Amino acid sequence: MSCSTGFIFSNSFTSYRFRDDHPFNQMRVVLAKELLEASGELSAAHLIEPRKATDEELSLAHSRRYIEAIKQAGEEALSEEEALEFGIGTEDTPMFKGMHEASALLVGGTLSAIDAVLEGKVDHALNLGGGLHHGFERKASGFCIYNDGAVGIKYIREKYDYRVLYVDTDAHHGDGVQWAFYDDPNVCTFSLHETGRYLFPGTGNVNERGLKEGYGYSFNLPIDAFTEDESFLHLYESAFREIVEYFKPDVIVTQNGADAHFLDPLTHLCSTMKIYQKIPELAHELAHQYCGGKWIALGGGGYDIWRVVPRAWSQVWKVMKGDSPFQGPLPEKWLEKWQAQAPVTLPSQWSDPDGSYKPIPRKQEITEKNEQILEKALQFIRNQKKYNTP
């Protein structure tokens, strides 16, 4: 199946930068783009220039006072005390010059992707600059200033009146998006993430299921630390298939954080590149089965920007085009250019070799705990089907 696809990109994505030693580094978007170009899978014909989101669009998910505070912070006109009220000026989310413009461009990239798909210009669109799922109505959190996923979904609801399924496979819980739609029966959120017992933001329990009219439209699978490929993919596919059949969305939005990999420095999961082949394949299949192909994919977390993120995000694009995932060696052209700048040895293959990490001694226990979480979620879905089918 060949699909028309749009790749949202601007060199200005890298202006969203807190400081040189901060783990969130949008250079990873450039690395992924150039890897795709070197592989012959991305050309100028695919590129869509993002626009900057307007204040009115940002206010779909953020308070006007918060937006003004971000503008002031970016102009060095906000005190440290005022900044902390809005979650900025912290170790995680420092203030930086021009932060409003940089953040609004990432949101505008997601809106550009949405319009490209929902106006029928392309089947699917990818905004690797987006996926900032921790931002709240009036507070930044976890490296995220504006929440492009929340703004984008509100935008879909207002402009197109489509029912939206949001699927988040970042190692961190997609809290900002979940809470933005916790009482909305027309937006279903599904997050598969490392349990909050060990990892920020500490939320995303299996019993977080929505509120009022939105009860039954929030799903979480908090998996155990050191979860490996097989268990991760079993939970992802089992839950995704049940949720999409239950909710029957008009459009699917996925957040494709690449921080569940065993090399990621901020998380404790033990997946390999195998999951980053399967994650987009299933989203692609179900988007065509239930939504006429309408699928918007975003970036997200991912803090090994050299060895993991470019390979993982390139697979999303390859699958979006209707192709099989990349296999075999990485292009020499890309390796030669970036190895000179990388502080680590770059991988030579798209896949990770067997035995890349030490065996996990608690594998069976971890798998069983994850299975129990899955069964709780699936049983709830099946009960909802009986009594509250949309």
C-alpha positions in Angstrom: 0.0 0.0 0.0 1.5 3.3 -1.1 0.4 6.3 1.0 0.8 10.0 0.4 2.6 11.5 3.3 3.7 14.9 4.6 6.8 15.6 6.7 6.6 18.7 8.8 10.0 20.4 9.1 11.7 23.7 9.8 15.3 24.3 10.7 13.9 26.6 13.3 12.6 23.6 15.3 16.1 23.6 16.9 15.4 27.0 18.4 13.4 25.2 21.1 16.5 24.7 23.2 16.9 25.2 26.9 20.7 25.1 27.3 23.6 23.2 25.8 23.7 20.4 28.4 19.9 19.9 28.6 18.7 16.4 27.7 15.9 17.7 25.5 17.7 18.5 22.2 15.7 19.1 19.0 18.9 18.4 17.0 17.4 14.9 17.0 14.8 16.0 14.5 17.5 17.2 12.1 19.4 13.9 12.6 16.2 11.9 11.7 15.5 14.0 8.7 19.0 13.7 7.3 19.0 9.9 7.9 15.8 9.7 5.9 17.2 11.8 3.1 20.4 9.7 3.1 18.3 6.6 2.8 16.5 8.0 -0.2 13.1 7.9 1.5 12.5 11.7 2.1 12.6 14.3 -0.6 11.7 18.0 -0.9 8.3 17.0 -2.3 7.3 15.5 1.1 8.2 18.6 3.1 5.5 20.8 4.7 6.7 24.1 6.2 5.1 24.6 9.6 3.3 27.8 10.6 3.4 29.4 14.0 0.3 28.7 16.1 -1.7 31.9 16.9 -2.5 33.0 20.5 -6.1 32.1 19.8 -5.1 28.5 18.8 -2.8 28.2 21.8 -5.6 29.3 24.1 -7.6 26.2 23.0 -5.5 24.4 25.7 -3.6 27.1 27.6 -4.8 30.1 29.6 -4.2 33.6 28.1 -2.2 34.6 31.2 0.1 31.6 30.8 0.7 32.5 27.1 1.5 36.1 28.2 3.9 34.7 30.9 5.8 32.6 28.3 6.1 35.7 26.0 7.5 37.7 28.9 9.9 34.9 29.9 11.2 34.8 26.4 11.9 38.5 26.5 13.6 38.3 29.9 10.8 40.3 31.4 9.5 37.7 33.9 10.8 37.4 37.5 12.0 34.1 38.8 9.2 34.0 41.4 6.6 34.7 38.7 8.2 32.1 36.4 7.9 29.3 39.0 4.2 29.9 39.3 4.0 28.8 35.6 6.5 25.9 35.9 9.3 27.6 34.1 12.7 28.7 35.3 13.1 25.2 36.8 15.9 22.7 36.2 13.6 20.7 33.9 12.1 23.6 32.0 14.4 26.7 32.1 13.5 30.0 30.5 15.2 30.9 27.3 15.1 33.8 24.9 12.4 33.6 22.3 10.7 30.6 24.0 7.2 31.6 23.0 8.1 31.8 19.3 10.0 28.5 19.4 7.2 26.7 21.3 4.4 28.2 19.1 6.2 26.9 16.0 6.2 23.3 17.4 2.4 23.6 18.0 1.9 25.1 14.6 3.8 22.1 13.1 1.2 19.8 14.6 -1.7 22.0 13.3 -0.1 22.0 9.9 0.1 18.2 10.0 -3.6 18.0 11.1 -4.8 20.3 8.3 -2.7 18.4 5.7 -4.4 15.1 6.6 -7.9 16.3 7.4 -8.2 18.5 4.3 -7.2 15.5 2.2 -3.8 16.8 1.0 -2.0 13.7 2.4 -3.1 10.4 4.0 -0.7 10.7 6.9 1.6 13.4 8.3 4.5 13.4 10.7 5.6 16.2 13.0 8.7 15.0 14.8 9.0 18.5 16.4 5.8 17.9 18.4 4.7 15.4 21.0 5.2 17.7 24.0 2.7 15.9 26.1 3.4 17.2 29.7 2.3 20.8 29.2 -0.8 21.9 31.2 -3.3 24.7 30.9 -1.3 27.2 32.9 1.9 25.4 33.7 5.0 24.0 31.9 6.2 20.6 32.9 8.8 18.0 31.9 10.5 20.0 29.2 7.1 20.9 27.6 6.0 24.5 27.4 3.0 24.3 25.1 1.2 21.0 24.7 0.9 20.6 20.9 -1.0 17.4 21.3 -3.7 18.9 23.5 -4.0 22.1 21.3 -4.1 19.9 18.2 -6.9 17.6 19.5 -8.9 20.6 20.6 -8.4 22.1 17.1 -9.6 18.9 15.5 -12.7 18.9 17.7 -13.6 22.5 16.9 -12.7 22.7 13.2 -13.5 19.2 12.0 -15.8 17.7 14.8 -13.9 14.4 14.6 -13.7 11.8 17.4 -10.0 11.5 18.2 -8.0 8.5 19.5 -4.7 9.6 21.0 -2.1 6.9 21.5 1.1 7.6 23.5 4.0 5.1 23.6 6.5 7.5 25.3 8.1 5.9 28.4 6.6 8.8 30.4 2.9 9.0 31.0 1.1 11.3 28.6 -0.4 13.2 31.5 -1.0 16.7 30.0 -3.1 15.3 27.1 -5.0 12.9 29.4 -6.1 15.5 31.9 -7.0 18.0 29.1 -9.7 15.5 27.9 -10.4 13.6 31.0 -14.1 14.5 30.9 -14.5 14.4 27.1 -16.3 11.4 25.6 -15.2 12.4 22.1 -11.5 12.0 22.9 -10.1 8.7 23.9 -6.5 8.6 25.4 -4.3 5.5 25.6 -0.9 5.7 27.2 1.6 2.8 27.5 4.5 3.9 29.8 6.8 3.0 32.5 5.1 2.8 35.9 5.0 6.1 37.8 6.5 4.3 40.8 10.0 4.9 39.3 9.5 7.6 36.7 8.2 11.2 36.1 5.4 12.3 36.2 4.2 9.6 38.6 0.7 9.3 37.1 -0.9 7.0 34.6 -2.3 4.3 36.8 -4.6 1.7 35.3 -7.5 3.0 37.3 -7.3 6.5 35.8 -10.3 6.0 33.5 -11.9 9.4 32.9 -14.4 11.6 34.7 -18.1 12.3 34.3 -19.0 12.0 30.6 -15.4 11.1 29.8 -15.4 8.0 32.1 -14.4 5.0 30.1 -12.3 7.0 27.6 -9.0 7.1 29.3 -6.7 4.0 29.3 -3.3 3.5 30.9 -0.9 0.6 30.9 1.9 1.4 33.4 4.5 -1.3 32.7 7.2 -2.4 35.1 10.8 -1.2 34.9 13.1 -3.3 32.7 10.2 -4.4 30.5 11.5 -5.9 27.3 10.3 -6.1 23.7 8.0 -9.1 23.8 5.9 -7.9 26.8 5.8 -4.3 25.6 4.5 -5.2 22.2 2.0 -7.7 23.6 0.4 -5.1 25.8 0.5 -2.4 23.1 -1.1 -4.5 20.4 -3.7 -6.2 22.6 -4.9 -3.0 24.1 -4.7 -0.9 21.0 -6.8 -3.3 19.0 -9.5 -3.5 21.7 -9.6 0.3 22.3 -9.9 1.2 18.7 -12.6 -1.3 18.1 -14.5 0.0 21.2 -14.1 3.7 20.5 -14.2 3.7 16.7 -12.4 7.0 16.1 -12.5 9.3 13.1 -8.8 10.1 13.3 -5.8 8.7 15.2 -3.1 10.9 16.7 0.1 9.1 18.0 2.8 10.3 20.2 6.0 8.5 19.3 8.5 9.1 22.2 11.6 7.0 21.6 12.7 6.8 25.2 11.6 3.2 26.0 14.9 2.0 24.5 17.5 0.3 26.7 20.0 3.0 25.8 17.9 5.9 26.9 19.5 7.7 29.8 16.4 8.9 31.6 14.2 5.7 31.7 14.4 2.1 32.9 12.8 0.1 30.1 14.7 -2.4 28.0 13.2 -2.4 24.6 15.2 -2.5 21.3 14.6 -1.2 17.9 12.1 -4.0 17.4 9.3 -2.0 19.1 9.9 1.0 16.9 9.2 -1.1 13.8 5.9 -2.5 15.2 4.5 0.6 16.9 3.9 2.5 13.6 3.0 -0.6 11.7 0.0 -1.2 14.0 -1.0 2.4 14.0 -0.9 2.5 10.2 -3.0 -0.7 9.9 -5.7 0.5 12.3 -5.8 4.0 10.9 -6.7 2.5 7.5 -9.1 0.0 9.1 -11.1 2.5 11.2 -10.3 6.0 10.0 -9.9 5.9 6.3 -6.2 6.3 6.9 -6.4 9.6 8.8 -3.3 9.4 11.0 -1.2 12.2 12.5 2.1 11.2 14.2 4.1 13.3 16.6 7.6 13.0 18.1 8.0 13.1 21.9 10.7 12.0 24.3 14.0 10.4 23.4 17.3 11.4 25.0 19.8 9.2 23.2 19.7 11.5 20.2 22.5 9.8 18.3 22.0 6.1 18.6 18.3 5.7 19.1 16.0 8.6 18.1 17.0 9.0 14.5 16.5 5.3 13.8 13.2 5.0 15.7 11.6 8.1 14.2 12.8 7.1 10.7 10.8 3.9 11.0 7.6 5.9 11.6 8.1 7.7 8.3 9.0 4.5 6.4 5.8 2.8 7.6 3.7 5.9 7.0 4.7 5.7 3.3 3.2 2.3 3.2 6.6 0.5 3.1 8.2 -2.2 5.2 10.5 -1.0 8.1 14.1 -0.3 7.3 16.5 -3.3 7.6 20.2 -3.8 7.1 23.0 -1.2 7.3 22.5 2.5 7.9 23.6 4.7 5.0 27.4 5.4 5.0 26.8 9.0 4.0 24.9 9.7 7.2 27.3 7.8 9.4 30.4 9.6 8.0 28.8 13.1 8.5 27.6 12.6 12.0 30.1 10.3 13.6 32.6 13.1 13.6 30.2 15.1 15.9 28.7 12.3 18.0 30.1 11.7 21.5 29.3 8.0 21.1 29.9 5.3 18.4 26.9 5.4 16.1 25.2 2.1 15.3 25.9 0.7 11.8 22.5 -1.2 11.4 18.9 -0.3 11.7 18.3 -3.1 14.1 20.0 -3.8 17.4 22.1 -6.9 17.6 21.0 -9.8 19.9 22.6 -9.6 23.3 22.9 -5.8 23.3 22.2 -5.6 27.0 22.6 -7.9 30.0 19.9 -10.4 30.6 17.1 -9.2 32.9 16.9 -11.6 35.9 13.3 -10.7 36.8 12.0 -11.2 33.2 9.2 -13.7 34.1 8.1 -11.7 37.1 8.0 -8.5 35.1 6.1 -10.1 32.3 3.5 -11.5 34.7 3.0 -8.2 36.4 2.5 -6.5 33.0 0.0 -9.2 32.0 -2.0 -8.5 35.1 -2.2 -4.8 34.3 -3.3 -5.6 30.7 -6.0 -7.9 32.0 -7.4 -5.2 34.2 -7.5 -2.8 31.3 -9.1 -5.3 28.9 -11.7 -6.4 31.4 -12.7 -2.8 31.9 -12.9 -2.2 28.1 -15.1 -5.3 27.7 -17.4 -4.1 30.5 -17.7 -0.7 28.8 -18.6 -2.3 25.5 -21.5 -4.0 27.2 -22.9 -0.9 29.0 -21.5 2.2 27.3 -20.7 1.5 23.7 -20.2 4.9 21.9 
